[in-house]
Amino acid sequence: MGALGKSILIIEDSDTMRSFFAQVVKRLGFENVYASSTVESTASLDLTSVDVVLLDWLLPGTNGATFTKRVRAGKTRLPVSVLIVLVTGHADQKLVAEARECGVDTILVKPVSGQQLESRIKAALIARAAAPAGTPPEPPASGTESGPPSEQ
């Protein structure tokens, strides 16, 4: 994937969705794909070089909001500026507002297609690389295209 990124962390409690996401990002050229069903199970992983996090919002244990806040506050081993892509089956305005406040970079709504996931990750990484340091993330947008069987 070159300058766009090389490592990605997928935090998704659905085995089906986690496997689907892993296949898509490998096609994008990510060399190191870490996948986990919960935030807590990432504790043993070396995450210092992760470029992107694909994050489910509703997870067992720590949810996506708490996790994102911890990342942005520097309370994890992930880079504070890591790109966070929220992938969720819930797209109400309250969730979107909360995700923005927490520091999520972009939002996709399940079901999501592989093409949609690929294009959103590429666009977010390119925008991040082109933005001056300290620029806040773009407002999240939701996706509504059909994709794989949805599991939330």
C-alpha positions as CSV (number, residue, x, y, z in Angstrom):
1,M,0.0,0.0,0.0
2,G,3.0,2.2,0.1
3,A,2.6,5.7,1.5
4,L,-1.0,5.2,2.4
5,G,-0.5,2.7,5.2
6,K,0.7,-0.8,6.0
7,S,-0.9,-1.9,9.3
8,I,-4.6,-2.1,10.3
9,L,-6.4,-3.2,13.4
10,I,-9.9,-4.6,13.1
11,I,-12.0,-4.6,16.2
12,E,-15.3,-6.4,15.5
13,D,-17.1,-8.9,17.6
14,S,-18.8,-10.7,14.6
15,D,-16.5,-13.4,13.2
16,T,-18.2,-13.0,9.8
17,M,-17.7,-9.3,9.5
18,R,-14.1,-9.5,11.0
19,S,-13.2,-12.0,8.3
20,F,-14.9,-10.0,5.5
21,F,-13.0,-6.8,6.6
22,A,-9.7,-8.7,6.8
23,Q,-10.2,-9.9,3.2
24,V,-11.0,-6.4,1.9
25,V,-8.0,-4.7,3.6
26,K,-5.6,-7.4,2.4
27,R,-6.8,-6.6,-1.2
28,L,-6.0,-3.0,-0.4
29,G,-2.4,-4.0,0.3
30,F,-2.2,-3.7,4.1
31,E,0.7,-6.0,5.1
32,N,-0.1,-6.4,8.8
33,V,-3.7,-7.1,9.7
34,Y,-4.5,-7.5,13.3
35,A,-8.1,-8.7,14.1
36,S,-9.7,-8.8,17.5
37,S,-13.2,-9.4,18.8
38,T,-12.8,-7.0,21.8
39,V,-10.8,-4.0,22.8
40,E,-9.4,-5.9,25.8
41,S,-7.9,-8.7,23.6
42,T,-5.7,-6.2,21.8
43,A,-3.5,-5.8,25.0
44,S,-0.9,-8.3,23.8
45,L,-0.5,-6.9,20.3
46,D,2.2,-4.4,19.2
47,L,0.1,-1.6,17.9
48,T,2.6,1.2,17.8
49,S,2.8,1.1,14.0
50,V,-1.0,0.7,13.2
51,D,-2.2,3.2,10.5
52,V,-5.9,2.5,10.6
53,V,-8.4,1.1,13.1
54,L,-11.7,-0.4,11.8
55,L,-13.9,-0.2,14.8
56,D,-17.4,-1.6,15.6
57,W,-19.3,0.7,17.9
58,L,-21.1,-1.8,20.1
59,L,-18.6,-4.3,21.5
60,P,-18.5,-6.5,24.6
61,G,-16.6,-4.8,27.3
62,T,-15.3,-1.4,26.2
63,N,-17.4,0.1,23.5
64,G,-16.3,2.1,20.5
65,A,-16.9,5.5,22.2
66,T,-14.7,4.7,25.2
67,F,-12.0,3.1,23.1
68,T,-11.9,6.1,20.7
69,K,-11.7,8.6,23.6
70,R,-8.8,6.5,25.1
71,V,-6.9,6.5,21.8
72,R,-7.3,10.2,21.3
73,A,-6.2,10.9,24.9
74,G,-3.0,8.8,24.4
75,K,-4.1,6.1,26.8
76,T,-3.4,3.2,24.5
77,R,-0.4,1.9,22.6
78,L,-2.0,3.1,19.4
79,P,-0.8,6.4,17.8
80,V,-3.0,9.2,19.0
81,S,-3.5,10.3,15.3
82,V,-4.4,6.8,14.0
83,L,-7.2,6.9,11.5
84,I,-10.4,5.5,13.1
85,V,-13.1,4.2,10.8
86,L,-16.3,3.3,12.6
87,V,-18.3,0.5,11.0
88,T,-21.7,0.1,12.7
89,G,-25.2,-1.1,12.1
90,H,-26.5,1.9,14.0
91,A,-26.6,5.3,12.3
92,D,-28.9,7.5,14.3
93,Q,-28.0,11.2,14.7
94,K,-27.1,10.7,18.4
95,L,-24.5,8.1,17.6
96,V,-23.1,10.1,14.7
97,A,-22.7,13.2,17.0
98,E,-21.1,11.1,19.7
99,A,-18.7,9.5,17.2
100,R,-17.7,13.0,16.0
101,E,-17.1,14.2,19.6
102,C,-15.0,11.1,20.4
103,G,-12.7,11.6,17.4
104,V,-13.8,9.0,14.9
105,D,-12.5,10.0,11.4
106,T,-15.3,8.5,9.3
107,I,-18.4,6.3,9.6
108,L,-19.7,3.5,7.5
109,V,-23.1,1.9,8.1
110,K,-23.5,-1.9,7.8
111,P,-24.2,-3.6,5.6
112,V,-21.2,-2.3,3.7
113,S,-19.7,-3.5,0.4
114,G,-16.0,-4.3,-0.1
115,Q,-15.8,-1.5,-2.7
116,Q,-17.4,1.0,-0.3
117,L,-15.0,0.0,2.5
118,E,-12.0,0.2,0.2
119,S,-12.9,3.6,-1.2
120,R,-13.6,5.1,2.2
121,I,-10.3,3.9,3.7
122,K,-8.4,5.2,0.7
123,A,-10.1,8.5,0.7
124,A,-9.6,9.0,4.4
125,L,-5.9,8.1,4.3
126,I,-5.3,10.4,1.3
127,A,-7.2,13.3,3.0
128,R,-5.3,12.7,6.2
129,A,-1.9,12.7,4.3
130,A,-2.9,16.0,2.5
131,A,-4.2,17.8,5.6
132,P,-1.9,20.2,7.5
133,A,-0.9,18.9,10.9
134,G,-3.6,19.5,13.6
135,T,-6.5,19.6,11.1
136,P,-9.6,18.1,12.6
137,P,-11.1,15.1,10.8
138,E,-13.8,15.5,8.2
139,P,-17.4,15.1,9.5
140,P,-18.4,11.4,9.3
141,A,-20.5,10.2,6.5
142,S,-22.6,7.1,6.5
143,G,-22.7,4.4,3.8
144,T,-25.9,2.7,2.8
145,E,-24.9,0.5,0.0
146,S,-25.6,-3.2,0.2
147,G,-22.8,-5.5,1.3
148,P,-22.2,-8.8,3.0
149,P,-24.6,-10.3,5.4
150,S,-24.8,-7.9,8.3
151,E,-24.1,-8.9,11.8
152,Q,-24.2,-6.3,14.5
